[in-house]
Amino acid sequence: MLGVTVKTLQRWDREGRLKPAARSGSNRRLYTESQIREFSGLSRNAGEGPVRAVAYCRVSCAAQKPDLANQRRVLEEFCMTKGMANVEFVEEIGGGLNFSRKHFLSLMDAVGRGEVKTLILAHRDRLVRFGFEWFAHHAKTNGCEVLVLNQERLSPEQEMTQDLMTIVHCFSSRLYGLRNYKKKLSEALKADSNHATDPQD
């Protein structure tokens, strides 16, 4: 319902942001549906408008986790400077061309339901590589303000170069994965063939 990880819930418990309603016999945190709805702003009265503030952080691969931590630190400092409280931090690893990212979809669904008041990004390409203007329009239409810390825009030539490099990287990774799969399949078939013709069997 919240679109966050178990570790995030554990941290929120330590910080006092969202305490569990009870503990199970095995000491697992238990939450009521009404508690979750109240925390996420789903139980607000009609006409009150969205209440959630979400800071979204993303990197393309696991090797960039240090960049993810740095991205979050920058957003935390920004929120603190602006006096923004109860900001939810969503971290995700996945390509900006992939619109099927779990947390991204959960966030877009929440925006579409009018639950998110503010969406905070370090840079526009952290949300999506292409079509940011459409998503910004979608957010605005549903009462969500998008705050982008780094508003630096590339020249059309630089932007096109980066986009092309992203596309090439995406498809080369898929091609490499396909070749690796074919190699393993070929080895498995060869081993199976050798096993079938072994006179000792």
C-alpha positions, -999 to 999 in steps of 0.1 A, spaced: 0 0 0 29 24 7 52 11 -20 83 10 3 106 -17 15 107 -36 48 139 -17 57 121 16 52 94 5 76 120 -5 101 137 29 98 104 48 101 97 28 133 131 38 147 126 74 137 91 74 152 75 84 119 53 52 116 51 30 147 35 -5 143 1 -9 159 14 -41 175 39 -69 173 33 -105 164 44 -135 184 75 -137 163 81 -100 169 71 -89 134 56 -54 130 19 -53 125 -1 -24 110 -38 -18 106 -52 -8 72 -67 23 87 -33 33 102 -16 29 68 -44 48 50 -41 77 75 -3 78 72 -4 78 34 -32 104 33 -58 80 18 -82 88 46 -83 125 41 -117 141 37 -130 149 2 -118 183 -10 -88 185 14 -63 178 -15 -32 156 -15 -10 155 15 20 133 8 55 146 0 77 121 -18 114 124 -27 122 99 -55 158 87 -60 169 63 -88 201 49 -103 203 25 -133 223 -4 -118 234 -19 -84 270 -7 -91 257 29 -87 245 24 -51 269 50 -38 253 75 -62 219 65 -48 230 73 -13 245 106 -24 213 115 -42 192 108 -11 216 128 11 212 158 -13 174 155 -12 173 152 26 194 183 30 171 202 6 140 191 25 156 201 58 165 235 45 130 240 32 115 229 65 96 200 48 85 174 73 73 138 69 88 134 35 88 98 22 120 88 5 117 62 -23 148 46 -37 149 25 -68 174 7 -90 163 5 -126 168 21 -160 151 54 -168 137 38 -200 119 12 -180 84 24 -172 76 -9 -154 97 -1 -123 78 -12 -92 82 20 -72 78 43 -102 45 27 -110 34 28 -74 43 65 -73 25 73 -105 -6 55 -93 -5 76 -61 -2 108 -81 -30 97 -103 -52 91 -72 -44 127 -61 -25 115 -30 8 132 -36 12 169 -29 49 173 -37 73 152 -57 110 160 -52 137 150 -77 174 156 -78 172 158 -116 144 153 -141 160 122 -156 158 105 -122 121 100 -129 122 92 -166 147 95 -195 120 105 -220 87 122 -217 93 141 -185 70 170 -197 41 145 -199 47 132 -164 50 167 -150 17 176 -167 1 144 -152 14 154 -118 1 190 -121 -33 179 -133 -36 158 -101 -26 185 -77 11 174 -74 39 200 -75 72 186 -90 103 201 -75 135 195 -94 167 205 -76 190 205 -107 173 225 -134 203 225 -157 192 217 -192 214 203 -219 217 217 -254 196 198 -279 228 182 -293 240 171 -258 205 158 -249 202 138 -281 237 124 -276 229 113 -241 196 98 -252 213 78 -280 240 66 -256 212 54 -232 194 36 -260 226 19 -272 235 9 -237 201 -5 -231 200 -26 -262 237 -37 -260 230 -50 -225 200 -70 -238 221 -83 -267 249 -94 -243 223 -111 -221 208 -129 -251 243 -140 -263 251 -153 -228 219 -172 -227 225 -188 -262 261 -197 -251 248 -215 -219 220 -232 -239 245 -244 -265 268 -257 -237 239 -275 -220 228 -291 -253 264 -302 -261 268 -317 -226 235 -335 -229 245 -348 -264 278 -361 -251 261 -377 -221 237 -395 -244 264 -410 -266 287 -420 -238 292 -458 -241 296 -462 -204 259 -452 -198 
